């Protein structure tokens, strides 16, 4: 199910009807916003043999859903940063020349391109500039910045909207989760990704991390270094847990900033809080200055980059703790 992207769905239907469409597209937007789902939807509209594509029932649609369609190739990641090796790209370029196996197109999906190297892009440039008529190249990334200008100028750039908390709530209710749990999941994950909310509902670990983030927010508000480091170091063994911790903590700090802004302005501005726990965010907004909150936001941003670059978790967490607690 694709939420909050009707404009993009309409666009792809138009591509199918007119037969005119870009042969290289970049779907970009935040993690969990459904970039890959949209790219696959596009692939289905091109390969489906039913009357109203994607019909979901024809052989092509069924193969695509199972990821076994021979003309839809999900290009393999490699290396520490999960980019694409030059060798992989060369083999894509060789393979792209030959005709499709059983449809009119050959579609290549390069997912999560945020760490695509310059050499990989240079190797891909010629294919992107002059693809054979049957070739469609689909890319997904958090931001366009991962790409060289020469690549970007050859791609249609399609922003993907995250779902709204309301979309998220309805999607979870439709899956028969109890309303009370659904509210907690939407609150804890910000409600911008159904996938993340589902993960939260199905993972006691993630639920535990949101409880710990509340404790961490309180310890930061009260400036308790021992408690802050103790909370952070629990995660030194698990990269996915650190990723989750950082994304939840970032939302808490943004909420604290939003609350501060609201308190400083006489008229009441309706704000939407996205963090996992409001009372601790309110406490933090009371004790930290605006400048301090911006620096905390920056510290988390640095930690997220370090995580991408595969820095040791212990080092990352101790740098983060230091930066979050830094005096001014
Ligand atoms: Zn179909």
py3Dmol code that shows the C-alpha trace and the ligand (Angstrom):
import py3Dmol

protein = """\
ATOM      1  CA  UNK A   1       0.000   0.000   0.000  1.00  0.00           C
ATOM      2  CA  UNK A   2       1.362   3.442  -0.913  1.00  0.00           C
ATOM      3  CA  UNK A   3       0.239   6.427   1.167  1.00  0.00           C
ATOM      4  CA  UNK A   4       0.393  10.177   0.628  1.00  0.00           C
ATOM      5  CA  UNK A   5       1.946   9.883  -2.857  1.00  0.00           C
ATOM      6  CA  UNK A   6      -1.082  10.105  -5.137  1.00  0.00           C
ATOM      7  CA  UNK A   7       0.705  12.687  -7.307  1.00  0.00           C
ATOM      8  CA  UNK A   8       3.511  10.187  -7.957  1.00  0.00           C
ATOM      9  CA  UNK A   9       1.103   7.335  -8.672  1.00  0.00           C
ATOM     10  CA  UNK A  10      -0.772   9.553 -11.142  1.00  0.00           C
ATOM     11  CA  UNK A  11       2.505  10.470 -12.802  1.00  0.00           C
ATOM     12  CA  UNK A  12       3.416   6.827 -13.357  1.00  0.00           C
ATOM     13  CA  UNK A  13      -0.013   6.023 -14.736  1.00  0.00           C
ATOM     14  CA  UNK A  14       0.511   8.864 -17.179  1.00  0.00           C
ATOM     15  CA  UNK A  15       3.876   7.387 -18.186  1.00  0.00           C
ATOM     16  CA  UNK A  16       2.215   4.066 -18.943  1.00  0.00           C
ATOM     17  CA  UNK A  17      -0.670   5.575 -20.896  1.00  0.00           C
ATOM     18  CA  UNK A  18       1.461   7.856 -23.051  1.00  0.00           C
ATOM     19  CA  UNK A  19       4.416   5.520 -23.366  1.00  0.00           C
ATOM     20  CA  UNK A  20       6.689   8.512 -22.754  1.00  0.00           C
ATOM     21  CA  UNK A  21       8.747   8.215 -19.621  1.00  0.00           C
ATOM     22  CA  UNK A  22      12.256   8.920 -18.371  1.00  0.00           C
ATOM     23  CA  UNK A  23      14.708   6.029 -18.642  1.00  0.00           C
ATOM     24  CA  UNK A  24      16.459   7.040 -15.426  1.00  0.00           C
ATOM     25  CA  UNK A  25      14.563   8.040 -12.274  1.00  0.00           C
ATOM     26  CA  UNK A  26      15.688   8.895  -8.780  1.00  0.00           C
ATOM     27  CA  UNK A  27      13.178   8.361  -5.964  1.00  0.00           C
ATOM     28  CA  UNK A  28      14.412  10.310  -2.972  1.00  0.00           C
ATOM     29  CA  UNK A  29      13.047  10.882   0.518  1.00  0.00           C
ATOM     30  CA  UNK A  30      13.524   9.834   4.099  1.00  0.00           C
ATOM     31  CA  UNK A  31      14.018   6.225   5.142  1.00  0.00           C
ATOM     32  CA  UNK A  32      10.765   4.300   5.407  1.00  0.00           C
ATOM     33  CA  UNK A  33       8.890   6.756   3.166  1.00  0.00           C
ATOM     34  CA  UNK A  34       8.280   4.061   0.554  1.00  0.00           C
ATOM     35  CA  UNK A  35      10.886   4.988  -2.078  1.00  0.00           C
ATOM     36  CA  UNK A  36      11.501   1.388  -3.035  1.00  0.00           C
ATOM     37  CA  UNK A  37       7.796   0.550  -3.021  1.00  0.00           C
ATOM     38  CA  UNK A  38       7.212   3.414  -5.470  1.00  0.00           C
ATOM     39  CA  UNK A  39      10.101   2.311  -7.689  1.00  0.00           C
ATOM     40  CA  UNK A  40       8.631  -1.193  -7.750  1.00  0.00           C
ATOM     41  CA  UNK A  41       5.196   0.241  -8.528  1.00  0.00           C
ATOM     42  CA  UNK A  42       6.726   2.006 -11.523  1.00  0.00           C
ATOM     43  CA  UNK A  43       8.339  -1.262 -12.627  1.00  0.00           C
ATOM     44  CA  UNK A  44       4.974  -3.007 -12.339  1.00  0.00           C
ATOM     45  CA  UNK A  45       3.179  -0.384 -14.410  1.00  0.00           C
ATOM     46  CA  UNK A  46       5.765  -0.959 -17.169  1.00  0.00           C
ATOM     47  CA  UNK A  47       5.852  -4.760 -17.067  1.00  0.00           C
ATOM     48  CA  UNK A  48       2.240  -5.630 -16.158  1.00  0.00           C
ATOM     49  CA  UNK A  49       0.309  -7.321 -18.947  1.00  0.00           C
ATOM     50  CA  UNK A  50      -3.135  -6.832 -17.355  1.00  0.00           C
ATOM     51  CA  UNK A  51      -5.664  -4.173 -18.354  1.00  0.00           C
ATOM     52  CA  UNK A  52      -5.330  -1.818 -15.393  1.00  0.00           C
ATOM     53  CA  UNK A  53      -1.689  -1.898 -14.470  1.00  0.00           C
ATOM     54  CA  UNK A  54      -0.481  -2.875 -12.005  1.00  0.00           C
ATOM     55  CA  UNK A  55      -3.208  -5.520 -11.896  1.00  0.00           C
ATOM     56  CA  UNK A  56      -1.417  -7.628  -9.289  1.00  0.00           C
ATOM     57  CA  UNK A  57      -2.691 -10.799 -10.944  1.00  0.00           C
ATOM     58  CA  UNK A  58      -0.882 -11.287 -14.238  1.00  0.00           C
ATOM     59  CA  UNK A  59       2.238 -13.406 -14.365  1.00  0.00           C
ATOM     60  CA  UNK A  60       4.502 -10.327 -14.567  1.00  0.00           C
ATOM     61  CA  UNK A  61       2.921  -8.697 -11.479  1.00  0.00           C
ATOM     62  CA  UNK A  62       3.151 -11.927  -9.509  1.00  0.00           C
ATOM     63  CA  UNK A  63       6.797 -12.433 -10.449  1.00  0.00           C
ATOM     64  CA  UNK A  64       7.601  -8.836  -9.526  1.00  0.00           C
ATOM     65  CA  UNK A  65       5.940  -9.198  -6.142  1.00  0.00           C
ATOM     66  CA  UNK A  66       8.046 -12.284  -5.480  1.00  0.00           C
ATOM     67  CA  UNK A  67      11.154 -10.533  -6.852  1.00  0.00           C
ATOM     68  CA  UNK A  68      11.728 -13.274  -9.425  1.00  0.00           C
ATOM     69  CA  UNK A  69      10.957 -11.375 -12.646  1.00  0.00           C
ATOM     70  CA  UNK A  70      13.938 -11.909 -14.989  1.00  0.00           C
ATOM     71  CA  UNK A  71      13.635  -8.366 -16.391  1.00  0.00           C
ATOM     72  CA  UNK A  72      13.645  -6.635 -13.026  1.00  0.00           C
ATOM     73  CA  UNK A  73      17.164  -6.660 -11.631  1.00  0.00           C
ATOM     74  CA  UNK A  74      17.897  -5.442  -8.132  1.00  0.00           C
ATOM     75  CA  UNK A  75      21.572  -4.465  -8.287  1.00  0.00           C
ATOM     76  CA  UNK A  76      23.666  -5.915  -5.495  1.00  0.00           C
ATOM     77  CA  UNK A  77      25.358  -3.731  -2.876  1.00  0.00           C
ATOM     78  CA  UNK A  78      28.885  -4.390  -1.770  1.00  0.00           C
ATOM     79  CA  UNK A  79      31.653  -3.163   0.494  1.00  0.00           C
ATOM     80  CA  UNK A  80      31.650  -1.724   3.972  1.00  0.00           C
ATOM     81  CA  UNK A  81      29.580   1.277   2.987  1.00  0.00           C
ATOM     82  CA  UNK A  82      27.093  -0.803   1.010  1.00  0.00           C
ATOM     83  CA  UNK A  83      27.759   1.082  -2.217  1.00  0.00           C
ATOM     84  CA  UNK A  84      28.132  -0.533  -5.640  1.00  0.00           C
ATOM     85  CA  UNK A  85      31.450  -1.882  -6.872  1.00  0.00           C
ATOM     86  CA  UNK A  86      32.776  -0.760 -10.225  1.00  0.00           C
ATOM     87  CA  UNK A  87      32.838  -4.431 -11.256  1.00  0.00           C
ATOM     88  CA  UNK A  88      29.111  -4.787 -10.456  1.00  0.00           C
ATOM     89  CA  UNK A  89      28.330  -1.656 -12.485  1.00  0.00           C
ATOM     90  CA  UNK A  90      30.398  -2.929 -15.435  1.00  0.00           C
ATOM     91  CA  UNK A  91      28.441  -6.156 -15.456  1.00  0.00           C
ATOM     92  CA  UNK A  92      25.162  -4.182 -15.376  1.00  0.00           C
ATOM     93  CA  UNK A  93      26.368  -2.175 -18.392  1.00  0.00           C
ATOM     94  CA  UNK A  94      27.247  -5.366 -20.305  1.00  0.00           C
ATOM     95  CA  UNK A  95      23.997  -7.073 -19.350  1.00  0.00           C
ATOM     96  CA  UNK A  96      21.879  -4.038 -20.265  1.00  0.00           C
ATOM     97  CA  UNK A  97      22.793  -4.261 -23.949  1.00  0.00           C
ATOM     98  CA  UNK A  98      21.066  -7.622 -24.470  1.00  0.00           C
ATOM     99  CA  UNK A  99      17.316  -7.710 -25.107  1.00  0.00           C
ATOM    100  CA  UNK A 100      14.785  -8.277 -22.284  1.00  0.00           C
ATOM    101  CA  UNK A 101      13.912 -11.878 -21.469  1.00  0.00           C
ATOM    102  CA  UNK A 102      10.143 -11.863 -21.510  1.00  0.00           C
ATOM    103  CA  UNK A 103       8.859  -8.291 -21.600  1.00  0.00           C
ATOM    104  CA  UNK A 104       9.508  -5.008 -23.383  1.00  0.00           C
ATOM    105  CA  UNK A 105      11.841  -3.570 -20.767  1.00  0.00           C
ATOM    106  CA  UNK A 106      14.776  -4.402 -18.575  1.00  0.00           C
ATOM    107  CA  UNK A 107      14.584  -2.515 -15.325  1.00  0.00           C
ATOM    108  CA  UNK A 108      17.538  -2.089 -12.971  1.00  0.00           C
ATOM    109  CA  UNK A 109      16.971  -0.976  -9.386  1.00  0.00           C
ATOM    110  CA  UNK A 110      19.851   0.647  -7.512  1.00  0.00           C
ATOM    111  CA  UNK A 111      18.408   0.967  -4.009  1.00  0.00           C
ATOM    112  CA  UNK A 112      19.816   3.020  -1.092  1.00  0.00           C
ATOM    113  CA  UNK A 113      22.362   4.911  -3.187  1.00  0.00           C
ATOM    114  CA  UNK A 114      23.470   7.221  -0.382  1.00  0.00           C
ATOM    115  CA  UNK A 115      26.977   5.780  -0.466  1.00  0.00           C
ATOM    116  CA  UNK A 116      27.359   5.326  -4.217  1.00  0.00           C
ATOM    117  CA  UNK A 117      30.970   6.176  -5.073  1.00  0.00           C
ATOM    118  CA  UNK A 118      32.124   8.641  -7.683  1.00  0.00           C
ATOM    119  CA  UNK A 119      33.899   5.882  -9.601  1.00  0.00           C
ATOM    120  CA  UNK A 120      30.717   3.781  -9.641  1.00  0.00           C
ATOM    121  CA  UNK A 121      28.795   6.789 -10.974  1.00  0.00           C
ATOM    122  CA  UNK A 122      31.389   7.518 -13.621  1.00  0.00           C
ATOM    123  CA  UNK A 123      31.182   3.908 -14.777  1.00  0.00           C
ATOM    124  CA  UNK A 124      27.405   4.211 -14.974  1.00  0.00           C
ATOM    125  CA  UNK A 125      27.368   7.587 -16.691  1.00  0.00           C
ATOM    126  CA  UNK A 126      27.329   6.434 -20.299  1.00  0.00           C
ATOM    127  CA  UNK A 127      24.490   3.966 -19.726  1.00  0.00           C
ATOM    128  CA  UNK A 128      22.503   6.681 -17.919  1.00  0.00           C
ATOM    129  CA  UNK A 129      23.139   9.172 -20.725  1.00  0.00           C
ATOM    130  CA  UNK A 130      22.262   6.909 -23.620  1.00  0.00           C
ATOM    131  CA  UNK A 131      20.408   3.853 -22.370  1.00  0.00           C
ATOM    132  CA  UNK A 132      19.160   1.345 -24.979  1.00  0.00           C
ATOM    133  CA  UNK A 133      15.401   1.824 -25.575  1.00  0.00           C
ATOM    134  CA  UNK A 134      14.500  -1.179 -23.438  1.00  0.00           C
ATOM    135  CA  UNK A 135      16.520  -0.101 -20.398  1.00  0.00           C
ATOM    136  CA  UNK A 136      15.077   1.703 -17.347  1.00  0.00           C
ATOM    137  CA  UNK A 137      17.343   2.661 -14.443  1.00  0.00           C
ATOM    138  CA  UNK A 138      15.717   3.312 -11.073  1.00  0.00           C
ATOM    139  CA  UNK A 139      17.592   4.750  -8.106  1.00  0.00           C
ATOM    140  CA  UNK A 140      16.565   5.373  -4.501  1.00  0.00           C
ATOM    141  CA  UNK A 141      18.343   7.566  -1.943  1.00  0.00           C
ATOM    142  CA  UNK A 142      17.668   9.711   1.101  1.00  0.00           C
ATOM    143  CA  UNK A 143      18.871  12.810  -0.710  1.00  0.00           C
ATOM    144  CA  UNK A 144      19.957  13.880  -4.172  1.00  0.00           C
ATOM    145  CA  UNK A 145      23.330  14.924  -2.792  1.00  0.00           C
ATOM    146  CA  UNK A 146      24.672  11.408  -3.197  1.00  0.00           C
ATOM    147  CA  UNK A 147      24.849  11.967  -6.959  1.00  0.00           C
ATOM    148  CA  UNK A 148      27.126  13.852  -9.310  1.00  0.00           C
ATOM    149  CA  UNK A 149      25.563  16.735 -11.198  1.00  0.00           C
ATOM    150  CA  UNK A 150      26.217  14.879 -14.468  1.00  0.00           C
ATOM    151  CA  UNK A 151      24.138  11.935 -13.230  1.00  0.00           C
ATOM    152  CA  UNK A 152      21.375  14.103 -11.767  1.00  0.00           C
ATOM    153  CA  UNK A 153      20.951  15.995 -15.019  1.00  0.00           C
ATOM    154  CA  UNK A 154      20.066  12.694 -16.742  1.00  0.00           C
ATOM    155  CA  UNK A 155      17.559  11.487 -14.163  1.00  0.00           C
ATOM    156  CA  UNK A 156      14.018  12.487 -13.449  1.00  0.00           C
ATOM    157  CA  UNK A 157      14.051  13.382  -9.745  1.00  0.00           C
ATOM    158  CA  UNK A 158      10.948  12.260  -7.893  1.00  0.00           C
ATOM    159  CA  UNK A 159      10.490  13.369  -4.274  1.00  0.00           C
ATOM    160  CA  UNK A 160       8.719  10.738  -2.162  1.00  0.00           C
ATOM    161  CA  UNK A 161       6.462  11.994   0.632  1.00  0.00           C
ATOM    162  CA  UNK A 162       6.550  10.214   3.965  1.00  0.00           C
ATOM    163  CA  UNK A 163       3.141   9.081   5.167  1.00  0.00           C
ATOM    164  CA  UNK A 164       1.282  11.231   7.717  1.00  0.00           C
ATOM    165  CA  UNK A 165       0.665  10.027  11.299  1.00  0.00           C
ATOM    166  CA  UNK A 166      -3.003   9.700  10.292  1.00  0.00           C
ATOM    167  CA  UNK A 167      -2.102   7.433   7.307  1.00  0.00           C
ATOM    168  CA  UNK A 168       0.111   5.416   9.609  1.00  0.00           C
ATOM    169  CA  UNK A 169      -2.600   5.025  12.252  1.00  0.00           C
ATOM    170  CA  UNK A 170      -5.157   3.870   9.692  1.00  0.00           C
ATOM    171  CA  UNK A 171      -2.757   1.397   8.112  1.00  0.00           C
ATOM    172  CA  UNK A 172      -2.032  -0.206  11.488  1.00  0.00           C
ATOM    173  CA  UNK A 173      -5.692  -0.283  12.522  1.00  0.00           C
ATOM    174  CA  UNK A 174      -6.474  -2.030   9.243  1.00  0.00           C
ATOM    175  CA  UNK A 175      -4.031  -4.717  10.283  1.00  0.00           C
ATOM    176  CA  UNK A 176      -6.102  -5.276  13.424  1.00  0.00           C
ATOM    177  CA  UNK A 177      -3.642  -4.038  16.030  1.00  0.00           C
ATOM    178  CA  UNK A 178      -5.428  -2.796  19.172  1.00  0.00           C
ATOM    179  CA  UNK A 179      -6.046   0.996  19.022  1.00  0.00           C
ATOM    180  CA  UNK A 180      -4.105   1.666  22.212  1.00  0.00           C
ATOM    181  CA  UNK A 181      -0.976  -0.103  20.900  1.00  0.00           C
ATOM    182  CA  UNK A 182      -1.372   1.685  17.565  1.00  0.00           C
ATOM    183  CA  UNK A 183      -1.353   5.082  19.305  1.00  0.00           C
ATOM    184  CA  UNK A 184       1.805   4.140  21.182  1.00  0.00           C
ATOM    185  CA  UNK A 185       3.525   2.937  18.007  1.00  0.00           C
ATOM    186  CA  UNK A 186       2.615   6.104  16.067  1.00  0.00           C
ATOM    187  CA  UNK A 187       3.786   8.296  18.941  1.00  0.00           C
ATOM    188  CA  UNK A 188       7.043   6.385  19.450  1.00  0.00           C
ATOM    189  CA  UNK A 189       8.065   6.328  15.796  1.00  0.00           C
ATOM    190  CA  UNK A 190       6.732   9.695  14.681  1.00  0.00           C
ATOM    191  CA  UNK A 191       4.129   8.141  12.390  1.00  0.00           C
ATOM    192  CA  UNK A 192       5.980   8.912   9.156  1.00  0.00           C
ATOM    193  CA  UNK A 193       6.736   5.306   8.259  1.00  0.00           C
ATOM    194  CA  UNK A 194       4.292   2.412   8.440  1.00  0.00           C
ATOM    195  CA  UNK A 195       7.252   0.030   8.200  1.00  0.00           C
ATOM    196  CA  UNK A 196       8.939   1.518  11.230  1.00  0.00           C
ATOM    197  CA  UNK A 197       5.724   1.561  13.265  1.00  0.00           C
ATOM    198  CA  UNK A 198       5.143  -2.102  12.386  1.00  0.00           C
ATOM    199  CA  UNK A 199       8.684  -2.903  13.427  1.00  0.00           C
ATOM    200  CA  UNK A 200       8.020  -1.163  16.748  1.00  0.00           C
ATOM    201  CA  UNK A 201       4.823  -3.162  17.330  1.00  0.00           C
ATOM    202  CA  UNK A 202       6.563  -6.429  16.584  1.00  0.00           C
ATOM    203  CA  UNK A 203       9.759  -5.733  18.463  1.00  0.00           C
ATOM    204  CA  UNK A 204       9.915  -5.605  22.267  1.00  0.00           C
ATOM    205  CA  UNK A 205      13.522  -4.418  21.788  1.00  0.00           C
ATOM    206  CA  UNK A 206      12.413  -1.318  19.933  1.00  0.00           C
ATOM    207  CA  UNK A 207       9.792  -0.635  22.585  1.00  0.00           C
ATOM    208  CA  UNK A 208      12.542  -0.891  25.163  1.00  0.00           C
ATOM    209  CA  UNK A 209      14.702   1.588  23.207  1.00  0.00           C
ATOM    210  CA  UNK A 210      11.908   4.166  23.259  1.00  0.00           C
ATOM    211  CA  UNK A 211      11.686   3.767  27.047  1.00  0.00           C
ATOM    212  CA  UNK A 212      15.448   4.240  27.317  1.00  0.00           C
ATOM    213  CA  UNK A 213      15.300   7.347  25.109  1.00  0.00           C
ATOM    214  CA  UNK A 214      12.863   8.846  27.589  1.00  0.00           C
ATOM    215  CA  UNK A 215      15.360   8.171  30.415  1.00  0.00           C
ATOM    216  CA  UNK A 216      18.176   9.582  28.308  1.00  0.00           C
ATOM    217  CA  UNK A 217      16.201  12.757  27.603  1.00  0.00           C
ATOM    218  CA  UNK A 218      15.612  13.238  31.334  1.00  0.00           C
ATOM    219  CA  UNK A 219      19.291  12.608  32.130  1.00  0.00           C
ATOM    220  CA  UNK A 220      20.294  15.184  29.499  1.00  0.00           C
ATOM    221  CA  UNK A 221      17.827  17.732  30.900  1.00  0.00           C
ATOM    222  CA  UNK A 222      19.228  17.220  34.393  1.00  0.00           C
ATOM    223  CA  UNK A 223      22.811  17.052  33.125  1.00  0.00           C
ATOM    224  CA  UNK A 224      23.668  13.705  34.704  1.00  0.00           C
ATOM    225  CA  UNK A 225      26.818  12.530  32.869  1.00  0.00           C
ATOM    226  CA  UNK A 226      27.024   9.173  34.605  1.00  0.00           C
ATOM    227  CA  UNK A 227      23.448   8.264  33.684  1.00  0.00           C
ATOM    228  CA  UNK A 228      23.894   9.525  30.099  1.00  0.00           C
ATOM    229  CA  UNK A 229      26.986   7.395  29.447  1.00  0.00           C
ATOM    230  CA  UNK A 230      25.500   4.368  31.176  1.00  0.00           C
ATOM    231  CA  UNK A 231      22.394   4.583  28.978  1.00  0.00           C
ATOM    232  CA  UNK A 232      24.427   5.067  25.793  1.00  0.00           C
ATOM    233  CA  UNK A 233      26.983   2.326  26.418  1.00  0.00           C
ATOM    234  CA  UNK A 234      24.262  -0.317  26.637  1.00  0.00           C
ATOM    235  CA  UNK A 235      24.116  -0.119  22.851  1.00  0.00           C
ATOM    236  CA  UNK A 236      27.791  -0.515  22.032  1.00  0.00           C
ATOM    237  CA  UNK A 237      27.205  -4.005  20.620  1.00  0.00           C
ATOM    238  CA  UNK A 238      24.374  -3.370  18.186  1.00  0.00           C
ATOM    239  CA  UNK A 239      24.486  -1.108  15.154  1.00  0.00           C
ATOM    240  CA  UNK A 240      20.731  -1.342  14.316  1.00  0.00           C
ATOM    241  CA  UNK A 241      19.900  -0.439  17.912  1.00  0.00           C
ATOM    242  CA  UNK A 242      22.193   2.599  17.777  1.00  0.00           C
ATOM    243  CA  UNK A 243      20.525   3.654  14.531  1.00  0.00           C
ATOM    244  CA  UNK A 244      17.119   3.448  16.169  1.00  0.00           C
ATOM    245  CA  UNK A 245      18.332   5.198  19.324  1.00  0.00           C
ATOM    246  CA  UNK A 246      19.740   8.100  17.286  1.00  0.00           C
ATOM    247  CA  UNK A 247      16.616   8.540  15.229  1.00  0.00           C
ATOM    248  CA  UNK A 248      14.341   8.547  18.302  1.00  0.00           C
ATOM    249  CA  UNK A 249      16.615  10.881  20.270  1.00  0.00           C
ATOM    250  CA  UNK A 250      16.775  13.295  17.333  1.00  0.00           C
ATOM    251  CA  UNK A 251      12.988  13.520  17.353  1.00  0.00           C
ATOM    252  CA  UNK A 252      13.006  14.194  21.099  1.00  0.00           C
ATOM    253  CA  UNK A 253      15.417  17.084  20.633  1.00  0.00           C
ATOM    254  CA  UNK A 254      13.393  18.519  17.761  1.00  0.00           C
ATOM    255  CA  UNK A 255      10.308  18.329  19.972  1.00  0.00           C
ATOM    256  CA  UNK A 256      12.167  20.156  22.744  1.00  0.00           C
ATOM    257  CA  UNK A 257      13.051  22.872  20.201  1.00  0.00           C
ATOM    258  CA  UNK A 258       9.461  23.075  18.971  1.00  0.00           C
ATOM    259  CA  UNK A 259       8.161  23.366  22.545  1.00  0.00           C
ATOM    260  CA  UNK A 260      10.694  26.085  23.291  1.00  0.00           C
ATOM    261  CA  UNK A 261       9.652  28.019  20.221  1.00  0.00           C
ATOM    262  CA  UNK A 262       6.023  27.661  21.237  1.00  0.00           C
ATOM    263  CA  UNK A 263       6.712  28.912  24.777  1.00  0.00           C
ATOM    264  CA  UNK A 264       8.663  31.905  23.517  1.00  0.00           C
ATOM    265  CA  UNK A 265       5.857  33.032  21.257  1.00  0.00           C
ATOM    266  CA  UNK A 266       2.849  34.595  22.916  1.00  0.00           C
ATOM    267  CA  UNK A 267       0.234  33.230  20.549  1.00  0.00           C
ATOM    268  CA  UNK A 268      -0.281  29.508  20.700  1.00  0.00           C
ATOM    269  CA  UNK A 269       0.992  27.862  17.576  1.00  0.00           C
ATOM    270  CA  UNK A 270      -0.302  24.380  16.948  1.00  0.00           C
ATOM    271  CA  UNK A 271       2.707  22.093  16.711  1.00  0.00           C
ATOM    272  CA  UNK A 272       2.994  18.441  15.921  1.00  0.00           C
ATOM    273  CA  UNK A 273       5.284  16.559  18.261  1.00  0.00           C
ATOM    274  CA  UNK A 274       7.054  13.600  16.720  1.00  0.00           C
ATOM    275  CA  UNK A 275       9.252  12.259  19.499  1.00  0.00           C
ATOM    276  CA  UNK A 276       8.640   9.113  21.496  1.00  0.00           C
ATOM    277  CA  UNK A 277       7.862  10.770  24.826  1.00  0.00           C
ATOM    278  CA  UNK A 278       6.509  14.286  25.328  1.00  0.00           C
ATOM    279  CA  UNK A 279       6.958  14.910  29.071  1.00  0.00           C
ATOM    280  CA  UNK A 280      10.725  14.331  28.953  1.00  0.00           C
ATOM    281  CA  UNK A 281      11.029  16.477  25.798  1.00  0.00           C
ATOM    282  CA  UNK A 282       9.196  19.246  27.700  1.00  0.00           C
ATOM    283  CA  UNK A 283      11.650  18.891  30.600  1.00  0.00           C
ATOM    284  CA  UNK A 284      14.595  19.169  28.216  1.00  0.00           C
ATOM    285  CA  UNK A 285      13.110  22.243  26.567  1.00  0.00           C
ATOM    286  CA  UNK A 286      12.865  23.853  30.020  1.00  0.00           C
ATOM    287  CA  UNK A 287      16.491  23.235  31.008  1.00  0.00           C
ATOM    288  CA  UNK A 288      18.443  23.564  27.753  1.00  0.00           C
ATOM    289  CA  UNK A 289      18.939  26.791  25.789  1.00  0.00           C
ATOM    290  CA  UNK A 290      17.966  26.984  22.129  1.00  0.00           C
ATOM    291  CA  UNK A 291      21.648  27.090  21.145  1.00  0.00           C
ATOM    292  CA  UNK A 292      22.337  24.013  23.231  1.00  0.00           C
ATOM    293  CA  UNK A 293      19.454  22.126  21.593  1.00  0.00           C
ATOM    294  CA  UNK A 294      20.769  23.000  18.135  1.00  0.00           C
ATOM    295  CA  UNK A 295      24.195  21.715  19.155  1.00  0.00           C
ATOM    296  CA  UNK A 296      22.605  18.494  20.411  1.00  0.00           C
ATOM    297  CA  UNK A 297      20.858  18.108  17.068  1.00  0.00           C
ATOM    298  CA  UNK A 298      24.205  18.608  15.385  1.00  0.00           C
ATOM    299  CA  UNK A 299      25.865  16.023  17.669  1.00  0.00           C
ATOM    300  CA  UNK A 300      23.299  13.415  16.636  1.00  0.00           C
ATOM    301  CA  UNK A 301      23.754  14.304  12.992  1.00  0.00           C
ATOM    302  CA  UNK A 302      27.514  13.714  13.378  1.00  0.00           C
ATOM    303  CA  UNK A 303      26.865  10.382  15.099  1.00  0.00           C
ATOM    304  CA  UNK A 304      24.554   9.307  12.269  1.00  0.00           C
ATOM    305  CA  UNK A 305      27.288  10.101   9.749  1.00  0.00           C
ATOM    306  CA  UNK A 306      29.840   8.197  11.827  1.00  0.00           C
ATOM    307  CA  UNK A 307      27.463   5.243  11.897  1.00  0.00           C
ATOM    308  CA  UNK A 308      27.263   5.313   8.077  1.00  0.00           C
ATOM    309  CA  UNK A 309      31.056   5.428   7.916  1.00  0.00           C
ATOM    310  CA  UNK A 310      31.304   2.352  10.128  1.00  0.00           C
ATOM    311  CA  UNK A 311      33.132   4.006  13.032  1.00  0.00           C
ATOM    312  CA  UNK A 312      33.423   1.755  16.125  1.00  0.00           C
ATOM    313  CA  UNK A 313      30.256   1.964  18.219  1.00  0.00           C
ATOM    314  CA  UNK A 314      32.076   2.529  21.483  1.00  0.00           C
ATOM    315  CA  UNK A 315      33.944   5.482  20.004  1.00  0.00           C
ATOM    316  CA  UNK A 316      30.804   6.865  18.403  1.00  0.00           C
ATOM    317  CA  UNK A 317      28.783   6.656  21.624  1.00  0.00           C
ATOM    318  CA  UNK A 318      31.469   8.236  23.756  1.00  0.00           C
ATOM    319  CA  UNK A 319      31.892  11.126  21.288  1.00  0.00           C
ATOM    320  CA  UNK A 320      28.120  11.521  21.217  1.00  0.00           C
ATOM    321  CA  UNK A 321      27.811  11.534  25.023  1.00  0.00           C
ATOM    322  CA  UNK A 322      30.587  14.134  25.276  1.00  0.00           C
ATOM    323  CA  UNK A 323      29.003  16.364  22.633  1.00  0.00           C
ATOM    324  CA  UNK A 324      25.494  16.081  24.139  1.00  0.00           C
ATOM    325  CA  UNK A 325      26.785  17.032  27.583  1.00  0.00           C
ATOM    326  CA  UNK A 326      29.139  19.796  26.434  1.00  0.00           C
ATOM    327  CA  UNK A 327      28.574  22.775  28.728  1.00  0.00           C
ATOM    328  CA  UNK A 328      27.415  25.809  26.765  1.00  0.00           C
TER     329      UNK A 328
END
"""
ligand_1 = """\
1
ZN
Zn -0.273 -7.194 -13.843
"""
view = py3Dmol.view(width=600, height=400)
view.addModel(protein, "pdb")
view.setStyle({"model": 0}, {"cartoon": {"style": "trace"}})
view.addModel(ligand_1, "xyz")
view.setStyle({"model": 1}, {"stick": {}})
view.zoomTo()
view.show()
